Amino acid sequence: MRLDLSAENVRELAQTNVFSSDSHRAFIVSSDAAYGFARAFENLRERMGEHGIRVFIGLEDALLWVFSEKESDSYLANSHHAPKPAG
């Protein structure tokens, strides 16, 4: 998989707020590079007061996060600390 993003692209994208700060969004990734960029985006948005973005390596956990009502309701609230994808 080819990923045409730079760190500057991620910073630029993170400046745009298109969702409510309470909305849950999930990045589902399958490579170390995608994981790194998605986590950078998540961290940048968190610094701007948005805490509804998480990075996942599996669809099932991502869906549980997206459809959970509150961050505290989900055991996945800190799932971005899960191991990075292999490869």
mmCIF file as gemmi writes it, N, C-alpha and C atoms, coordinates in Angstrom:
data_model
loop_
_atom_site.group_PDB
_atom_site.id
_atom_site.type_symbol
_atom_site.label_atom_id
_atom_site.label_alt_id
_atom_site.label_comp_id
_atom_site.label_asym_id
_atom_site.label_entity_id
_atom_site.label_seq_id
_atom_site.pdbx_PDB_ins_code
_atom_site.Cartn_x
_atom_site.Cartn_y
_atom_site.Cartn_z
_atom_site.occupancy
_atom_site.B_iso_or_equiv
_atom_site.pdbx_formal_charge
_atom_site.auth_seq_id
_atom_site.auth_asym_id
_atom_site.pdbx_PDB_model_num
ATOM 1 N N . MET Axp A 1 ? 0.837 -1.17 0 1 0 ? 1 A 1
ATOM 2 C CA . MET Axp A 1 ? 0 0 0 1 0 ? 1 A 1
ATOM 3 C C . MET Axp A 1 ? 0.883 1.234 0 1 0 ? 1 A 1
ATOM 4 N N . ARG Axp A 2 ? 0.57 2.175 -0.839 1 0 ? 2 A 1
ATOM 5 C CA . ARG Axp A 2 ? 1.326 3.418 -0.93 1 0 ? 2 A 1
ATOM 6 C C . ARG Axp A 2 ? 0.579 4.522 -0.188 1 0 ? 2 A 1
ATOM 7 N N . LEU Axp A 3 ? 1.297 5.29 0.597 1 0 ? 3 A 1
ATOM 8 C CA . LEU Axp A 3 ? 0.709 6.35 1.399 1 0 ? 3 A 1
ATOM 9 C C . LEU Axp A 3 ? 1.373 7.666 1.014 1 0 ? 3 A 1
ATOM 10 N N . ASP Axp A 4 ? 0.631 8.51 0.285 1 0 ? 4 A 1
ATOM 11 C CA . ASP Axp A 4 ? 1.168 9.785 -0.185 1 0 ? 4 A 1
ATOM 12 C C . ASP Axp A 4 ? 0.8 10.917 0.768 1 0 ? 4 A 1
ATOM 13 N N . LEU Axp A 5 ? 1.359 10.881 1.949 1 0 ? 5 A 1
ATOM 14 C CA . LEU Axp A 5 ? 1.132 11.919 2.944 1 0 ? 5 A 1
ATOM 15 C C . LEU Axp A 5 ? 2.462 12.308 3.551 1 0 ? 5 A 1
ATOM 16 N N . SER Axp A 6 ? 2.567 13.557 3.906 1 0 ? 6 A 1
ATOM 17 C CA . SER Axp A 6 ? 3.733 14.018 4.652 1 0 ? 6 A 1
ATOM 18 C C . SER Axp A 6 ? 3.264 14.459 6.029 1 0 ? 6 A 1
ATOM 19 N N . ALA Axp A 7 ? 4.205 14.666 6.919 1 0 ? 7 A 1
ATOM 20 C CA . ALA Axp A 7 ? 3.849 15.162 8.251 1 0 ? 7 A 1
ATOM 21 C C . ALA Axp A 7 ? 3.149 16.511 8.13 1 0 ? 7 A 1
ATOM 22 N N . GLU Axp A 8 ? 3.571 17.339 7.187 1 0 ? 8 A 1
ATOM 23 C CA . GLU Axp A 8 ? 2.931 18.644 6.981 1 0 ? 8 A 1
ATOM 24 C C . GLU Axp A 8 ? 1.486 18.471 6.507 1 0 ? 8 A 1
ATOM 25 N N . ASN Axp A 9 ? 1.225 17.491 5.637 1 0 ? 9 A 1
ATOM 26 C CA . ASN Axp A 9 ? -0.147 17.209 5.198 1 0 ? 9 A 1
ATOM 27 C C . ASN Axp A 9 ? -1.035 16.854 6.384 1 0 ? 9 A 1
ATOM 28 N N . VAL Axp A 10 ? -0.52 16.038 7.284 1 0 ? 10 A 1
ATOM 29 C CA . VAL Axp A 10 ? -1.292 15.637 8.464 1 0 ? 10 A 1
ATOM 30 C C . VAL Axp A 10 ? -1.585 16.855 9.323 1 0 ? 10 A 1
ATOM 31 N N . ARG Axp A 11 ? -0.589 17.72 9.535 1 0 ? 11 A 1
ATOM 32 C CA . ARG Axp A 11 ? -0.809 18.941 10.329 1 0 ? 11 A 1
ATOM 33 C C . ARG Axp A 11 ? -1.873 19.826 9.687 1 0 ? 11 A 1
ATOM 34 N N . GLU Axp A 12 ? -1.818 19.981 8.365 1 0 ? 12 A 1
ATOM 35 C CA . GLU Axp A 12 ? -2.811 20.797 7.659 1 0 ? 12 A 1
ATOM 36 C C . GLU Axp A 12 ? -4.212 20.211 7.795 1 0 ? 12 A 1
ATOM 37 N N . LEU Axp A 13 ? -4.332 18.901 7.616 1 0 ? 13 A 1
ATOM 38 C CA . LEU Axp A 13 ? -5.633 18.247 7.741 1 0 ? 13 A 1
ATOM 39 C C . LEU Axp A 13 ? -6.188 18.375 9.156 1 0 ? 13 A 1
ATOM 40 N N . ALA Axp A 14 ? -5.321 18.318 10.138 1 0 ? 14 A 1
ATOM 41 C CA . ALA Axp A 14 ? -5.757 18.381 11.528 1 0 ? 14 A 1
ATOM 42 C C . ALA Axp A 14 ? -6.254 19.771 11.914 1 0 ? 14 A 1
ATOM 43 N N . GLN Axp A 15 ? -5.951 20.78 11.131 1 0 ? 15 A 1
ATOM 44 C CA . GLN Axp A 15 ? -6.411 22.137 11.418 1 0 ? 15 A 1
ATOM 45 C C . GLN Axp A 15 ? -7.886 22.328 11.09 1 0 ? 15 A 1
ATOM 46 N N . THR Axp A 16 ? -8.443 21.441 10.288 1 0 ? 16 A 1
ATOM 47 C CA . THR Axp A 16 ? -9.823 21.558 9.846 1 0 ? 16 A 1
ATOM 48 C C . THR Axp A 16 ? -10.747 20.772 10.767 1 0 ? 16 A 1
ATOM 49 N N . ASN Axp A 17 ? -11.74 21.44 11.317 1 0 ? 17 A 1
ATOM 50 C CA . ASN Axp A 17 ? -12.703 20.793 12.196 1 0 ? 17 A 1
ATOM 51 C C . ASN Axp A 17 ? -14.022 20.632 11.441 1 0 ? 17 A 1
ATOM 52 N N . VAL Axp A 18 ? -14.347 19.405 11.061 1 0 ? 18 A 1
ATOM 53 C CA . VAL Axp A 18 ? -15.574 19.166 10.297 1 0 ? 18 A 1
ATOM 54 C C . VAL Axp A 18 ? -16.605 18.365 11.086 1 0 ? 18 A 1
ATOM 55 N N . PHE Axp A 19 ? -16.256 17.926 12.309 1 0 ? 19 A 1
ATOM 56 C CA . PHE Axp A 19 ? -17.153 17.147 13.145 1 0 ? 19 A 1
ATOM 57 C C . PHE Axp A 19 ? -17.334 17.836 14.485 1 0 ? 19 A 1
ATOM 58 N N . SER Axp A 20 ? -18.397 17.497 15.174 1 0 ? 20 A 1
ATOM 59 C CA . SER Axp A 20 ? -18.587 17.934 16.546 1 0 ? 20 A 1
ATOM 60 C C . SER Axp A 20 ? -17.457 17.356 17.396 1 0 ? 20 A 1
ATOM 61 N N . SER Axp A 21 ? -17.046 18.084 18.409 1 0 ? 21 A 1
ATOM 62 C CA . SER Axp A 21 ? -15.972 17.578 19.264 1 0 ? 21 A 1
ATOM 63 C C . SER Axp A 21 ? -16.4 16.329 20.032 1 0 ? 21 A 1
ATOM 64 N N . ASP Axp A 22 ? -17.708 16.056 20.083 1 0 ? 22 A 1
ATOM 65 C CA . ASP Axp A 22 ? -18.221 14.869 20.763 1 0 ? 22 A 1
ATOM 66 C C . ASP Axp A 22 ? -18.372 13.66 19.839 1 0 ? 22 A 1
ATOM 67 N N . SER Axp A 23 ? -18.207 13.854 18.546 1 0 ? 23 A 1
ATOM 68 C CA . SER Axp A 23 ? -18.379 12.754 17.591 1 0 ? 23 A 1
ATOM 69 C C . SER Axp A 23 ? -17.255 11.738 17.724 1 0 ? 23 A 1
ATOM 70 N N . HIS Axp A 24 ? -17.598 10.471 17.621 1 0 ? 24 A 1
ATOM 71 C CA . HIS Axp A 24 ? -16.596 9.404 17.617 1 0 ? 24 A 1
ATOM 72 C C . HIS Axp A 24 ? -16.235 9.075 16.178 1 0 ? 24 A 1
ATOM 73 N N . ARG Axp A 25 ? -14.952 9.087 15.889 1 0 ? 25 A 1
ATOM 74 C CA . ARG Axp A 25 ? -14.445 8.698 14.58 1 0 ? 25 A 1
ATOM 75 C C . ARG Axp A 25 ? -13.334 7.685 14.756 1 0 ? 25 A 1
ATOM 76 N N . ALA Axp A 26 ? -13.241 6.768 13.822 1 0 ? 26 A 1
ATOM 77 C CA . ALA Axp A 26 ? -12.232 5.712 13.902 1 0 ? 26 A 1
ATOM 78 C C . ALA Axp A 26 ? -11.398 5.681 12.63 1 0 ? 26 A 1
ATOM 79 N N . PHE Axp A 27 ? -10.101 5.585 12.813 1 0 ? 27 A 1
ATOM 80 C CA . PHE Axp A 27 ? -9.186 5.288 11.712 1 0 ? 27 A 1
ATOM 81 C C . PHE Axp A 27 ? -8.871 3.816 11.821 1 0 ? 27 A 1
ATOM 82 N N . ILE Axp A 28 ? -9.073 3.086 10.734 1 0 ? 28 A 1
ATOM 83 C CA . ILE Axp A 28 ? -8.725 1.672 10.696 1 0 ? 28 A 1
ATOM 84 C C . ILE Axp A 28 ? -7.513 1.553 9.786 1 0 ? 28 A 1
ATOM 85 N N . VAL Axp A 29 ? -6.414 1.044 10.334 1 0 ? 29 A 1
ATOM 86 C CA . VAL Axp A 29 ? -5.153 1.032 9.595 1 0 ? 29 A 1
ATOM 87 C C . VAL Axp A 29 ? -4.617 -0.389 9.469 1 0 ? 29 A 1
ATOM 88 N N . SER Axp A 30 ? -3.74 -0.564 8.496 1 0 ? 30 A 1
ATOM 89 C CA . SER Axp A 30 ? -3.168 -1.888 8.276 1 0 ? 30 A 1
ATOM 90 C C . SER Axp A 30 ? -1.655 -1.856 8.085 1 0 ? 30 A 1
ATOM 91 N N . SER Axp A 31 ? -1.041 -0.689 8.292 1 0 ? 31 A 1
ATOM 92 C CA . SER Axp A 31 ? 0.409 -0.612 8.156 1 0 ? 31 A 1
ATOM 93 C C . SER Axp A 31 ? 0.982 0.304 9.225 1 0 ? 31 A 1
ATOM 94 N N . ASP Axp A 32 ? 2.255 0.155 9.486 1 0 ? 32 A 1
ATOM 95 C CA . ASP Axp A 32 ? 2.926 1.009 10.464 1 0 ? 32 A 1
ATOM 96 C C . ASP Axp A 32 ? 2.877 2.476 10.049 1 0 ? 32 A 1
ATOM 97 N N . ALA Axp A 33 ? 3.062 2.745 8.754 1 0 ? 33 A 1
ATOM 98 C CA . ALA Axp A 33 ? 3.044 4.13 8.276 1 0 ? 33 A 1
ATOM 99 C C . ALA Axp A 33 ? 1.677 4.763 8.488 1 0 ? 33 A 1
ATOM 100 N N . ALA Axp A 34 ? 0.628 4.048 8.126 1 0 ? 34 A 1
ATOM 101 C CA . ALA Axp A 34 ? -0.732 4.563 8.317 1 0 ? 34 A 1
ATOM 102 C C . ALA Axp A 34 ? -1.029 4.751 9.8 1 0 ? 34 A 1
ATOM 103 N N . TYR Axp A 35 ? -0.572 3.815 10.627 1 0 ? 35 A 1
ATOM 104 C CA . TYR Axp A 35 ? -0.765 3.924 12.07 1 0 ? 35 A 1
ATOM 105 C C . TYR Axp A 35 ? -0.103 5.198 12.596 1 0 ? 35 A 1
ATOM 106 N N . GLY Axp A 36 ? 1.122 5.445 12.18 1 0 ? 36 A 1
ATOM 107 C CA . GLY Axp A 36 ? 1.85 6.632 12.636 1 0 ? 36 A 1
ATOM 108 C C . GLY Axp A 36 ? 1.169 7.925 12.24 1 0 ? 36 A 1
ATOM 109 N N . PHE Axp A 37 ? 0.738 8.025 10.992 1 0 ? 37 A 1
ATOM 110 C CA . PHE Axp A 37 ? 0.053 9.234 10.534 1 0 ? 37 A 1
ATOM 111 C C . PHE Axp A 37 ? -1.29 9.415 11.239 1 0 ? 37 A 1
ATOM 112 N N . ALA Axp A 38 ? -2.033 8.327 11.41 1 0 ? 38 A 1
ATOM 113 C CA . ALA Axp A 38 ? -3.331 8.422 12.073 1 0 ? 38 A 1
ATOM 114 C C . ALA Axp A 38 ? -3.175 8.839 13.534 1 0 ? 38 A 1
ATOM 115 N N . ARG Axp A 39 ? -2.175 8.302 14.222 1 0 ? 39 A 1
ATOM 116 C CA . ARG Axp A 39 ? -1.92 8.687 15.612 1 0 ? 39 A 1
ATOM 117 C C . ARG Axp A 39 ? -1.48 10.144 15.702 1 0 ? 39 A 1
ATOM 118 N N . ALA Axp A 40 ? -0.669 10.603 14.744 1 0 ? 40 A 1
ATOM 119 C CA . ALA Axp A 40 ? -0.258 12.01 14.732 1 0 ? 40 A 1
ATOM 120 C C . ALA Axp A 40 ? -1.486 12.902 14.577 1 0 ? 40 A 1
ATOM 121 N N . PHE Axp A 41 ? -2.385 12.532 13.664 1 0 ? 41 A 1
ATOM 122 C CA . PHE Axp A 41 ? -3.618 13.29 13.465 1 0 ? 41 A 1
ATOM 123 C C . PHE Axp A 41 ? -4.443 13.3 14.75 1 0 ? 41 A 1
ATOM 124 N N . GLU Axp A 42 ? -4.6 12.132 15.373 1 0 ? 42 A 1
ATOM 125 C CA . GLU Axp A 42 ? -5.348 12.03 16.622 1 0 ? 42 A 1
ATOM 126 C C . GLU Axp A 42 ? -4.747 12.953 17.684 1 0 ? 42 A 1
ATOM 127 N N . ASN Axp A 43 ? -3.447 12.925 17.848 1 0 ? 43 A 1
ATOM 128 C CA . ASN Axp A 43 ? -2.782 13.772 18.846 1 0 ? 43 A 1
ATOM 129 C C . ASN Axp A 43 ? -2.972 15.254 18.558 1 0 ? 43 A 1
ATOM 130 N N . LEU Axp A 44 ? -2.858 15.65 17.299 1 0 ? 44 A 1
ATOM 131 C CA . LEU Axp A 44 ? -3.05 17.055 16.941 1 0 ? 44 A 1
ATOM 132 C C . LEU Axp A 44 ? -4.472 17.51 17.246 1 0 ? 44 A 1
ATOM 133 N N . ARG Axp A 45 ? -5.458 16.686 16.928 1 0 ? 45 A 1
ATOM 134 C CA . ARG Axp A 45 ? -6.85 17.049 17.209 1 0 ? 45 A 1
ATOM 135 C C . ARG Axp A 45 ? -7.117 17.089 18.724 1 0 ? 45 A 1
ATOM 136 N N . GLU Axp A 46 ? -6.492 16.181 19.477 1 0 ? 46 A 1
ATOM 137 C CA . GLU Axp A 46 ? -6.654 16.202 20.933 1 0 ? 46 A 1
ATOM 138 C C . GLU Axp A 46 ? -6.14 17.506 21.522 1 0 ? 46 A 1
ATOM 139 N N . ARG Axp A 47 ? -5.039 18.008 20.991 1 0 ? 47 A 1
ATOM 140 C CA . ARG Axp A 47 ? -4.492 19.288 21.462 1 0 ? 47 A 1
ATOM 141 C C . ARG Axp A 47 ? -5.443 20.443 21.19 1 0 ? 47 A 1
ATOM 142 N N . MET Axp A 48 ? -6.334 20.256 20.224 1 0 ? 48 A 1
ATOM 143 C CA . MET Axp A 48 ? -7.308 21.288 19.877 1 0 ? 48 A 1
ATOM 144 C C . MET Axp A 48 ? -8.638 21.056 20.611 1 0 ? 48 A 1
ATOM 145 N N . GLY Axp A 49 ? -8.655 20.132 21.558 1 0 ? 49 A 1
ATOM 146 C CA . GLY Axp A 49 ? -9.836 19.897 22.369 1 0 ? 49 A 1
ATOM 147 C C . GLY Axp A 49 ? -10.794 18.85 21.847 1 0 ? 49 A 1
ATOM 148 N N . GLU Axp A 50 ? -10.399 18.118 20.835 1 0 ? 50 A 1
ATOM 149 C CA . GLU Axp A 50 ? -11.263 17.092 20.249 1 0 ? 50 A 1
ATOM 150 C C . GLU Axp A 50 ? -10.762 15.717 20.685 1 0 ? 50 A 1
ATOM 151 N N . HIS Axp A 51 ? -11.618 14.971 21.374 1 0 ? 51 A 1
ATOM 152 C CA . HIS Axp A 51 ? -11.178 13.71 21.967 1 0 ? 51 A 1
ATOM 153 C C . HIS Axp A 51 ? -11.921 12.499 21.418 1 0 ? 51 A 1
ATOM 154 N N . GLY Axp A 52 ? -12.546 12.607 20.26 1 0 ? 52 A 1
ATOM 155 C CA . GLY Axp A 52 ? -13.354 11.521 19.732 1 0 ? 52 A 1
ATOM 156 C C . GLY Axp A 52 ? -12.705 10.713 18.633 1 0 ? 52 A 1
ATOM 157 N N . ILE Axp A 53 ? -11.401 10.829 18.441 1 0 ? 53 A 1
ATOM 158 C CA . ILE Axp A 53 ? -10.723 10.096 17.373 1 0 ? 53 A 1
ATOM 159 C C . ILE Axp A 53 ? -9.881 8.991 17.998 1 0 ? 53 A 1
ATOM 160 N N . ARG Axp A 54 ? -9.968 7.795 17.431 1 0 ? 54 A 1
ATOM 161 C CA . ARG Axp A 54 ? -9.151 6.669 17.871 1 0 ? 54 A 1
ATOM 162 C C . ARG Axp A 54 ? -8.64 5.914 16.643 1 0 ? 54 A 1
ATOM 163 N N . VAL Axp A 55 ? -7.529 5.237 16.832 1 0 ? 55 A 1
ATOM 164 C CA . VAL Axp A 55 ? -6.903 4.46 15.759 1 0 ? 55 A 1
ATOM 165 C C . VAL Axp A 55 ? -7.039 2.982 16.098 1 0 ? 55 A 1
ATOM 166 N N . PHE Axp A 56 ? -7.462 2.19 15.116 1 0 ? 56 A 1
ATOM 167 C CA . PHE Axp A 56 ? -7.708 0.761 15.315 1 0 ? 56 A 1
ATOM 168 C C . PHE Axp A 56 ? -7.062 -0.048 14.208 1 0 ? 56 A 1
ATOM 169 N N . ILE Axp A 57 ? -6.825 -1.323 14.516 1 0 ? 57 A 1
ATOM 170 C CA . ILE Axp A 57 ? -6.337 -2.233 13.491 1 0 ? 57 A 1
ATOM 171 C C . ILE Axp A 57 ? -7.407 -3.238 13.081 1 0 ? 57 A 1
ATOM 172 N N . GLY Axp A 58 ? -8.57 -3.155 13.727 1 0 ? 58 A 1
ATOM 173 C CA . GLY Axp A 58 ? -9.657 -4.071 13.393 1 0 ? 58 A 1
ATOM 174 C C . GLY Axp A 58 ? -10.998 -3.359 13.314 1 0 ? 58 A 1
ATOM 175 N N . LEU Axp A 59 ? -11.823 -3.795 12.399 1 0 ? 59 A 1
ATOM 176 C CA . LEU Axp A 59 ? -13.137 -3.189 12.178 1 0 ? 59 A 1
ATOM 177 C C . LEU Axp A 59 ? -14.053 -3.346 13.392 1 0 ? 59 A 1
ATOM 178 N N . GLU Axp A 60 ? -14.055 -4.51 14.01 1 0 ? 60 A 1
ATOM 179 C CA . GLU Axp A 60 ? -14.985 -4.758 15.121 1 0 ? 60 A 1
ATOM 180 C C . GLU Axp A 60 ? -14.766 -3.759 16.266 1 0 ? 60 A 1
ATOM 181 N N . ASP Axp A 61 ? -13.523 -3.589 16.695 1 0 ? 61 A 1
ATOM 182 C CA . ASP Axp A 61 ? -13.233 -2.636 17.769 1 0 ? 61 A 1
ATOM 183 C C . ASP Axp A 61 ? -13.549 -1.205 17.343 1 0 ? 61 A 1
ATOM 184 N N . ALA Axp A 62 ? -13.273 -0.879 16.09 1 0 ? 62 A 1
ATOM 185 C CA . ALA Axp A 62 ? -13.574 0.469 15.589 1 0 ? 62 A 1
ATOM 186 C C . ALA Axp A 62 ? -15.072 0.746 15.649 1 0 ? 62 A 1
ATOM 187 N N . LEU Axp A 63 ? -15.876 -0.222 15.244 1 0 ? 63 A 1
ATOM 188 C CA . LEU Axp A 63 ? -17.328 -0.034 15.283 1 0 ? 63 A 1
ATOM 189 C C . LEU Axp A 63 ? -17.844 0.095 16.711 1 0 ? 63 A 1
ATOM 190 N N . LEU Axp A 64 ? -17.29 -0.676 17.628 1 0 ? 64 A 1
ATOM 191 C CA . LEU Axp A 64 ? -17.683 -0.548 19.028 1 0 ? 64 A 1
ATOM 192 C C . LEU Axp A 64 ? -17.398 0.863 19.537 1 0 ? 64 A 1
ATOM 193 N N . TRP Axp A 65 ? -16.253 1.409 19.158 1 0 ? 65 A 1
ATOM 194 C CA . TRP Axp A 65 ? -15.912 2.777 19.566 1 0 ? 65 A 1
ATOM 195 C C . TRP Axp A 65 ? -16.854 3.795 18.93 1 0 ? 65 A 1
ATOM 196 N N . VAL Axp A 66 ? -17.072 3.689 17.642 1 0 ? 66 A 1
ATOM 197 C CA . VAL Axp A 66 ? -17.898 4.672 16.931 1 0 ? 66 A 1
ATOM 198 C C . VAL Axp A 66 ? -19.317 4.698 17.49 1 0 ? 66 A 1
ATOM 199 N N . PHE Axp A 67 ? -19.858 3.543 17.82 1 0 ? 67 A 1
ATOM 200 C CA . PHE Axp A 67 ? -21.242 3.475 18.275 1 0 ? 67 A 1
ATOM 201 C C . PHE Axp A 67 ? -21.406 3.537 19.789 1 0 ? 67 A 1
ATOM 202 N N . SER Axp A 68 ? -20.303 3.655 20.534 1 0 ? 68 A 1
ATOM 203 C CA . SER Axp A 68 ? -20.437 3.822 21.983 1 0 ? 68 A 1
ATOM 204 C C . SER Axp A 68 ? -20.947 5.233 22.254 1 0 ? 68 A 1
ATOM 205 N N . GLU Axp A 69 ? -21.711 5.388 23.325 1 0 ? 69 A 1
ATOM 206 C CA . GLU Axp A 69 ? -22.35 6.676 23.589 1 0 ? 69 A 1
ATOM 207 C C . GLU Axp A 69 ? -21.406 7.698 24.196 1 0 ? 69 A 1
ATOM 208 N N . LYS Axp A 70 ? -20.576 7.269 25.114 1 0 ? 70 A 1
ATOM 209 C CA . LYS Axp A 70 ? -19.635 8.177 25.755 1 0 ? 70 A 1
ATOM 210 C C . LYS Axp A 70 ? -18.287 7.494 25.826 1 0 ? 70 A 1
ATOM 211 N N . GLU Axp A 71 ? -17.245 8.296 25.889 1 0 ? 71 A 1
ATOM 212 C CA . GLU Axp A 71 ? -15.9 7.749 25.986 1 0 ? 71 A 1
ATOM 213 C C . GLU Axp A 71 ? -15.772 6.816 27.182 1 0 ? 71 A 1
ATOM 214 N N . SER Axp A 72 ? -16.359 7.187 28.308 1 0 ? 72 A 1
ATOM 215 C CA . SER Axp A 72 ? -16.243 6.372 29.514 1 0 ? 72 A 1
ATOM 216 C C . SER Axp A 72 ? -17.064 5.085 29.431 1 0 ? 72 A 1
ATOM 217 N N . ASP Axp A 73 ? -18.016 5.014 28.491 1 0 ? 73 A 1
ATOM 218 C CA . ASP Axp A 73 ? -18.848 3.816 28.347 1 0 ? 73 A 1
ATOM 219 C C . ASP Axp A 73 ? -18.13 2.684 27.625 1 0 ? 73 A 1
ATOM 220 N N . SER Axp A 74 ? -17.021 2.984 27.019 1 0 ? 74 A 1
ATOM 221 C CA . SER Axp A 74 ? -16.38 1.999 26.164 1 0 ? 74 A 1
ATOM 222 C C . SER Axp A 74 ? -15.035 1.565 26.717 1 0 ? 74 A 1
ATOM 223 N N . TYR Axp A 75 ? -14.811 0.266 26.776 1 0 ? 75 A 1
ATOM 224 C CA . TYR Axp A 75 ? -13.501 -0.222 27.179 1 0 ? 75 A 1
ATOM 225 C C . TYR Axp A 75 ? -12.457 0.151 26.137 1 0 ? 75 A 1
ATOM 226 N N . LEU Axp A 76 ? -12.916 0.619 24.993 1 0 ? 76 A 1
ATOM 227 C CA . LEU Axp A 76 ? -12.006 0.984 23.911 1 0 ? 76 A 1
ATOM 228 C C . LEU Axp A 76 ? -11.554 2.433 24.002 1 0 ? 76 A 1
ATOM 229 N N . ALA Axp A 77 ? -11.899 3.123 25.047 1 0 ? 77 A 1
ATOM 230 C CA . ALA Axp A 77 ? -11.573 4.535 25.142 1 0 ? 77 A 1
ATOM 231 C C . ALA Axp A 77 ? -10.088 4.787 24.964 1 0 ? 77 A 1
ATOM 232 N N . ASN Axp A 78 ? -9.254 3.846 25.371 1 0 ? 78 A 1
ATOM 233 C CA . ASN Axp A 78 ? -7.814 4.027 25.241 1 0 ? 78 A 1
ATOM 234 C C . ASN Axp A 78 ? -7.204 2.988 24.302 1 0 ? 78 A 1
ATOM 235 N N . SER Axp A 79 ? -7.98 2.518 23.355 1 0 ? 79 A 1
ATOM 236 C CA . SER Axp A 79 ? -7.527 1.434 22.488 1 0 ? 79 A 1
ATOM 237 C C . SER Axp A 79 ? -6.395 1.845 21.578 1 0 ? 79 A 1
ATOM 238 N N . HIS Axp A 80 ? -6.193 3.132 21.406 1 0 ? 80 A 1
ATOM 239 C CA . HIS Axp A 80 ? -5.087 3.563 20.55 1 0 ? 80 A 1
ATOM 240 C C . HIS Axp A 80 ? -3.752 3.185 21.167 1 0 ? 80 A 1
ATOM 241 N N . HIS Axp A 81 ? -3.766 2.672 22.383 1 0 ? 81 A 1
ATOM 242 C CA . HIS Axp A 81 ? -2.541 2.183 22.991 1 0 ? 81 A 1
ATOM 243 C C . HIS Axp A 81 ? -2.314 0.715 22.647 1 0 ? 81 A 1
ATOM 244 N N . ALA Axp A 82 ? -3.189 0.161 21.832 1 0 ? 82 A 1
ATOM 245 C CA . ALA Axp A 82 ? -3.049 -1.226 21.392 1 0 ? 82 A 1
ATOM 246 C C . ALA Axp A 82 ? -1.809 -1.349 20.51 1 0 ? 82 A 1
ATOM 247 N N . PRO Axp A 83 ? -1.296 -2.546 20.341 1 0 ? 83 A 1
ATOM 248 C CA . PRO Axp A 83 ? -0.108 -2.724 19.511 1 0 ? 83 A 1
ATOM 249 C C . PRO Axp A 83 ? -0.304 -2.239 18.085 1 0 ? 83 A 1
ATOM 250 N N . LYS Axp A 84 ? 0.75 -1.708 17.506 1 0 ? 84 A 1
ATOM 251 C CA . LYS Axp A 84 ? 0.71 -1.283 16.122 1 0 ? 84 A 1
ATOM 252 C C . LYS Axp A 84 ? 0.563 -2.508 15.234 1 0 ? 84 A 1
ATOM 253 N N . PRO Axp A 85 ? 0.006 -2.306 14.022 1 0 ? 85 A 1
ATOM 254 C CA . PRO Axp A 85 ? -0.097 -3.438 13.087 1 0 ? 85 A 1
ATOM 255 C C . PRO Axp A 85 ? 1.283 -3.93 12.679 1 0 ? 85 A 1
ATOM 256 N N . ALA Axp A 86 ? 1.395 -5.201 12.448 1 0 ? 86 A 1
ATOM 257 C CA . ALA Axp A 86 ? 2.669 -5.764 11.976 1 0 ? 86 A 1
ATOM 258 C C . ALA Axp A 86 ? 2.783 -5.559 10.482 1 0 ? 86 A 1
ATOM 259 N N . GLY Axp A 87 ? 3.92 -5.086 10.041 1 0 ? 87 A 1
ATOM 260 C CA . GLY Axp A 87 ? 4.158 -4.954 8.608 1 0 ? 87 A 1
ATOM 261 C C . GLY Axp A 87 ? 3.91 -3.657 8.103 1 0 ? 87 A 1
